[in-house]
Amino acid sequence: MSLSLDARQRAMLQEMGVTVWAPPPARPLPPVAAPAQAEAAIASAAAPTPVLHAQPTPAAPSAPRQPAHAAAPAAPASELRTAGAAPTGLLLRAPVALYPQADPQAIPPELGAGWLVVLESPTPAEPLAGDSGRLLDNMLRAMRLHRHPRTFVATLNRHAPGLTAEGLEPAAGLQQALQTLRPSLVLVLGLGAARVVLGSREPLGRLRATAHHLPDGTPAVVSYDPAYLLRAPDAKAAAWADLCRALALVRRSTAP
């Protein structure tokens, strides 16, 4: 999927580390020789190593054993955390508008009625702070969401024992945010956020592979979170493809 990008969007993608270019024609690959040496090395590595058995030593007589206590019964399945349960200790902060200064009269119509971004942030009180926050800002600006005053972010943070809790239990907080904001789409960044929003234990690759619909019908798209992209910059191109998918989904829903 591709978008028509202007110079500003290309600059934003450059900040993300994503270079947009037309792929060069494929060159024929030279024939590969049969990996005889590799097979020999694998066969050598797979050969069993002889094990030397020590002579048995007579065991000293031991004191009579006390009867073992009966093992405690396993907890019933109803007491175990369900497979779709969210990680414990996470709280969802109230959504905040990222670009409230944007002109509501100049919103590109294909961006829909609004967006909600959910992610686990190292700076939950300031989601655009630090390196990951700057990358998040660049990602959203490349999508032109900085031109939408109803672009909101709700950050997940872990409740530290002994500190005042900031936020709601994730399921309740998400339901309240959806009822209040009515976003056109929820953009879910990172595996922790995906498990909270979707209630799924699937790996991130599978969750990214398709669009989702929340219980109230709101569509959701999953991608990598900015903190991960800083550690694995090679994934930025795949993240941009996810963002393009989210934009196309909203664009189709707003088409006349």
N, C-alpha and C positions, 0 to 999 in steps of 0.2 A: 504494500500500500504506500502511496506517495502523496505528498501535498505540494501545492504551488507555494513556494517559499519566497518571501521578499528578502532584501539584504539584511534587514534587522533580525528576521528569524534565523537566517543562516549564521549570523553572528552569535545568536544565542546557542544554536547547536554547536558552534565551534567552542563556546564556553563549556558546554557539556562534554566536549571531547568527541563529538560525533561529526565526522566529515561526510558531506553529501557530495557524491560524484557518480557519474555513469560508469558502470563496471567495464573494464577493458575486455576485448575479445579473448576468450579462453585460448591458451596455448596448448598444443598437444603435449602430453607428458611423455618423457622417454620411457622405453620398456624397462620394467623392473626385473632384475635378475632373481632367480629362484633363491629363496633365503635358506640355502643349505647350511651356512654357518649358524644362522639363528636357530634352525631346527636342532643342530648338534648341541648348541649351548643349552637349549630348553631340555633336550633329552638328558644332558649331563646333569642339569640342575634337578631334574625330576628323579634321577637315580637314587634309590634309598641309601642312606648312610648307615653303615654297619653299627649296631649298638652292642657295646660291651656289657655283659651281665656280670655284676659283682657276685662273689660267693655269698650265699646267705649266712648271716650271723645268728646264732641261737639267741632267741629273745629271752630276756630275764623274766622270771615269774612276776606277774603284776598283781596288785591288790584286787580283790573282788570288786566288780563294777556296781555302782549304785543304779537302781532302776531309773531309766530316763523318764522325764516328765512327758506327759502327753502333749503333742504339738497343738498350738492354738488353732482353732478352726479358721479357715480362710474367710475374709470379709465377703459378705454377699455382694453380688454384682450391683445391686441398687446403691450400695455405699461407695462404689468406685466411681471415679470421674468418667463421664461418658466420652466416647471417642471424639465427639465434636465440641467438647467443652473448651472454653478459652483458657489460656495460661493463667494461673493464679497470681494474685498480686498486681494485676493491671487495672488501671483506672482510665476512663476516657474523659478528658477535659472538655469543657463547653466549647463549641465551635467559635472561631473568631474570623472576621473578614480580613483577608490578606491585602486587598487593594480597594479599600473603601473610598479612596479619592477618585476612582475611575468614573468617567462620565456615563451615567445610565442611559443617556440619549445616543451614545456612540458604541453601544454593545454590538459586536458582530452577531447578526441573527442566528448564524449557525452554531453559536456557543450555547444556545438554549437559555433556560430560566435561571440556571445557577449550577455550581459544582460544589461537592463536598469531598475534600481530600482527607483520608484517614491514614495515619502512619505513626510508628513508634519513633519519637524524636529524642536525641540526646539533650536537647534544650526545649522541653515541652512548653515552657512558658513563653519562649521566643522561637517559634518554629523556623524563622528565616535567619537565625543567628548561626554563626560558625560556618565551617566549610560545607557541612551537609545542608544547612539552611540556604546558603548561597547557591548551591547546586539545585535545590528544590525551586528556588526563585527562578533560576535560568530555565529549568524544565517547564515551569508554568508560563513563563514569558514566551518561550518558543511556541507554546500552544496558543498564545495571545490571551491567556486567561487574566493577565494583568489589566486587560481592558474591560473586565467584567467585575463590577462592584460586589457581586454575589458569589465570589469565589471564597469559600470558607475552608478552614483546616481544623480538624479535631485531632489532637495528639494523644497518644497513649503514653502513660508513664507508670512506672512501678511504684507501688505504695511501700515506702520505707517504714519499718516498725518504729514507733515512737514519734513519728511526725504526723502532722495534720494531713488528712487525706484531701487531695485536690482532684475532684472529678467524681464521676458516677461509675457504678458497675457497668462494664462495657455494653452489655445487651440493652440495659435500660437507657444508658446515655445515647446509644445509637438510635434507638426507637424515638426518643425525644427529639433528637436532631433532625431526623427524617420528617417527623410530623411538623416541626417548626419551619424548616427551610424548604422542603419540597424540591430537592435538587433534581436536575435533569440526569445526573449521573454521580455515582460515588467512585472516586479513584482511590484504590486501596494499594498502598505502597509498603511492601515488605511482608514476610511470612507471618510475623506476629500479628500484624494488623489484619491479614487475610483470615487467620484462624479466628480472630475476634469477630470480624464482620460476617464471614460466611459460615462459621461454626464447622469448619472442615479440617481434617487432619491430612489432607492430600499434600504432596510436595508442591513447592512453589511453581515448578515447571508446568505441572498439570493445571494448576489454578490460573496461570497466565494464558493457557492455551485457548480459553474460551471466555465469552462474556457470561455474566451471572445476573440473576435477578433476585433481589432481596424479598422478604415476605410481603412487603407492601407494593411490590412491582417495580421498584426503582432499579435500573440497571447498574451493574458494577463491573469494573475492569481492574484486574490485578497486575501490578508490575513490581520492579525492584525498588527498594527504598534508597534515598540518596546516600545514606551512610554506607550501604553495601557497594553502590556504584563507585564511591571513592576508593574502596579497597579492591574493586574488580572493574577497572575502567573498560575492559573489553566487552562488558555487558551493556555499555551505554547504547550501542546501536540497537540491541534487542529491546531496551527500555523505550527508545524512541518509537519503535514499531508498535509497542503497546500503547503509547500515548496517541499515535495516529489512529489506532483501532478505536480508542475511546472517543476521539474527535469525530470519527466517521459514524459511530453509533449515535451520538447526539445529533449530528447533522442529518442523518436519516429520519430521526424522530421529529425534527423540526421542519422537514421538507413539506411544502404544501401538497 
